Amino acid sequence: MRNVRFHPCSTVLCALALIVYAQPASAQPTAPLTFVAIGDMPYRTMDFAPFETLLSSIDAATPDVTIHVGDIKGGGTPCDDDTILSQRDYMDRLSGAVVFTPGDNEWTDCHRKSAGRFDPLERLAFLRAQFFAAARSRGRAPRELERQSDAGPEFALMVENARWSQGGVRFVTAHVVGSNNNLDRENPAAVAEYETRDAANVAWIRETFALAAAERAHAVVLAIHADLFLTMGIGGGFRNTLEAIGEGAKAFGGPVLVVHGDGHEYTIDTPFRDSLGNQLSNVFRLEVPGAADIRAVRVTIDPSAPTMFSFEVFGP
């Protein structure tokens, strides 16, 4: 059984104390691993120079993996092929592995006049073809990934949902985006898309928690784009995701870190609750900086230390 204590963050460095009183027998101590989380950038022309400097800083940090939680462009900037592919090229310039999960700005919101009035579903298909053609990450040292699309024909579209295991930690991405997760009840095509993807996300999240429990993983790290709490549940697009995380994390019992963007405010807290409204003290939320705040977060996971997760924000 694991007992979790939460310590408030400073603005620069934050450590969450995870005291392990009785570690599962198969979860032997392993070496610490690090990953870098970024998202919601670059939004504006003026952001490109600091964003490129940030990418150089990420390379210098040599993380085990970099996770981009989506919004690779601003919501009001064009959704044309060149804009989107330029961000894929940035990912492929990083020396390590880069795992990407889409945000709403690169497809859901592309119907906006300022974004070029693109068909969101066409842009989603373009993203899937251009970023997720193979079962491996982006970056100059890509890592092999398990994709939900390879699990069965019912999930054939979900090439972007991926997972992998490293150092006894189970990592997983799920395609959950802002703008109410594309649940626009006045648009039948959007509703149909949401329902298909939402059902797949829920199945993927639940299955991953069960897998992590079976393999006695030290922790689970889930990366999505949307801030599930930003609109206080208005619209209902995140309801099933919240339920799947709550149920899965409670059954798993070990430490869980949910990484997301969308709100652009660097945050570390424990907002998740179970179906009865009880706080899930083993589930931590990291919201990465973004928009005008061109910074990334380095996360260190050390299963053998009293402090399981530690966080450091850095930037140009």
N, C-alpha and C positions, 0 to 999 in steps of 0.2 A: 504493500500500500504506500502511496506517495502522499506526503503532506506538503501543501504549497503555501508559501508566504509571499506576499506582494510588497515590494518596497517602492515608494514613489520615485519618479524619474527626475533627473536634472535635465536641463535643456540640451546638454551635450552628450552625456553618457548615462545610460540607464541599465541597471542590473535587476533581474527578477530572481529572487532566491527560491530555488526549488530544492527543498530538503528531502533526500531520499532515505527513508528509514529502512525499507526492506525492498531491495531491487529484485526483480524476477531473476531466477537462476540463469536463464539463457541470455539475459541482457548484461553481458560482461562489459566492464569498462572499455571504452574505445577512445582513440585520440580525438581531440576537439576538431570540429569542422566549422568553416565560415561560409556564409553566403552574403551577397550584397543584394538589396532590394531597392528598385527604383520604379518610378511610374509618373504618369501625367506630365510628360515633357518630351521634347521641347514644344511649347505652345506658340511662341512668337519668334519673329525673325531675330530680335535682339537676344533671344535665349540660345541661339545656336553656338555662339562662341563659348559661353560658360558650360553648355552641355558637352561640347567636345573636350573641354578641360576636365569636366567630371568623368568622362569616359577614360581619360588618361589616368585619373586618380584611381578609378576602379581597377584598371590594368595593374597599376602599381601595388594595389592591395592584394593581388593574386588570390581572390576568393575561390573556393571550390566550385561555386556556380554563382551566376548572376541571374536574378529573377526580375523580369520587367512585368509589372502588373497592369499594363495597358494604358490607353490614351497616349499614343505615340505622336499625336498632333492636337492642336487646339480645336475645340468644337466649332469655331467659326472660320477655320481655315479650310482650303479646298481638300476634297477627298479624292483627288485625281491619282492616277497610277504612280506618277513620278514622286509625289509627296509621300505616299505610303511606302513605296519601294526604297526611298532614300533612308527611311528609318530601319528597314530590314538590313540595308547595307551597313548602317552604323552598328547594329547588333553583330553582324558578321565580322566587323573589324576588331571586336574585343578578343583578346588572346585566349580567354577561357571559354567555358560553356555558358550560353545564355538561353534561359527558358522564358518564353513569352506567353502570356495569356491576354487576349484582346480586351480593349476597353470600348466604351460606347462611342467615343469620338471618331474612331476609324470605321464604323459601319452604322450603328443605330441612329446616330445623329446626322448622317450624311444627306438626309433629305432637306436640310436647312438651305435656304437661299445662299447664305454666306459660305456654305460648304460645297456648293455646286449643284444642289438638287439631284443628287445621285439616288438611285434605288438602294436602300439599305441592304436588301437581301442579295443584290448583285455584288455589293461591296463585301458582304460577309463571304460569299463564294470566292471572291478574289483573294481575300485574306487567307482563307483556308488553302487555296491553291499555291499561293506565293510564300507563305510562312511555314506551312505544315505539310509539305509534300512528302516528307520522309519521317520515319520514327526516330528522330534524333533532334537535339536542340540546335539553336543557332550558335554563332561564335566560331572562332578559328580552331577550337578544340572541342567539337561537339560531343555530347554524351548520348548514348542510346537511351531511348525512353519507351516505356510501355504506354500505348495509346488506347483510349477507350474505343476508338473506331475499329481496332483489331480484335475486340472482344466478341463481336457478333454482328450480324447484319442489321439488327435493330439500332445499333449505334454507329452505323457506317459514316455518318456525317461528322461525327465528333472527333475529328483528327487533332483538334487543339487541346483536348483534355488529356493530360499526361501524368505519369507518376514514375518515381524511381526511388531507390533506397540507397543511402550512403551513411556509413558509420553508425548503423543501427537506427537511423532516423528515416521515417517514411515521408517523402515529399510528394505533393499532389497539386495539380492545377485544375480549376473548374471554371468554365466560361460563364461567369456571372457579371453582368455589366450594369453601369449606371443607367439613368433615364428609365427607371422602373424595370430594368432587365428586359427592355423592349416589349413590355406588356402594354400595348396601346389598344384598349378595348374598342376603339372606334375604327381600327384597322384589322380586318379579318386575317390578312396575310401575316401581320405582325403577331397576332394572337396565336396563330398556328405555329409560327416559328418558335415563339416563346414556349409553348406547351411541349413541343418536341425536345427542345434544348433543356428546359427545366427538368423534365422527367429524366433525361440522361444525366444531368448534373447530380440530381438527388441519388440516383442509383450509383453513380461513380463515387460520391462522397461516402455513402453508407458502406459500399464495398471496401473502400480504402481503410476506413476505421476498423472494419472486421478483419481485414488482412493485417493491419498493424497490431491488433490484439493477438491474432493467431501467431504472428512471428515475434511477439514480445518486443516490439519496437520501443526504443527509448522515448521517442516523441513523434508527433505528427506535425508537419508544416503544410498548411493549406494556403495556396495563393489564388486570389480572385481579384477582379478589378473593383467591384462595387463596394461602397460604404453601405453596409446593410442597415445601418442605423441613421443614415443621413436624413431621410424623410419620415422617420418614426413609423415605418411600415405602410405609409399612405400609398395606395395603388396596388399593393399585394404582390408585387413582382418578386419580392425577396422572402416571402413567408415560408415557402417550402425549403429554401436553402437554409434559413435559420433553424428550421425544425430538424433537418438532416444533420447539421453541425451539432446542434444540442444533443440529439439522441445518440449520435455516433461518438461524440466526445465523452459523454457520460458513461457509455458502455465501455469505451476504451480505458478510461480511468487515468491514463498518464497525461503528461503535459502536451498541450496543443497550442500551436501558434498560428493564428489566421492573419495573413499579410494581405493588405489591399491598398488601393489608392482612392481616387474619386473626390475626396474632400479636401485634399491638398494641405492638410494640417498634420504635422508630425505628432503622432499620438501613440501611447502605449497604455493600455488599460485592460479591464476584465469585464466587458459588458454583456457577455453571453449568459443566457439563462436556460434552464430546462423547461419542460412543458408545464410545470407547476409554478414557475416564476422564481425558482431558487437560483441564485448566482452559481455559475459553474467556475469555481475558483481555479480549475486546472486549464482553462481556456483563455489565452492571452490574445489581444488584438494589437497588431502593429499597423498603423496607417502611415504610409511613406509621405514625405514632403512632395510638392509638385507645383505646377503652374509657375509662378514667379520665384518660388523657392527651389532653386536648382541644386538640390542636395540628394544624397543617397544615404542608405542605412546599412552599416555592416553589422551582421548578426553572428555571434559566436555561440555555438552549441557545444557544451562540454558535459557529457553524461556522467563523467566520473567526479565532477566538481560539485560542491554545495550549491553553486549558482549554475543552473542549467543553461539559461539564455542570458546573454548580455548584448547590449545595443550601443552603437556609436554612430551618430550622424556626422557626415562629412561632405564637403563640397568645395568649389573653387573660391 
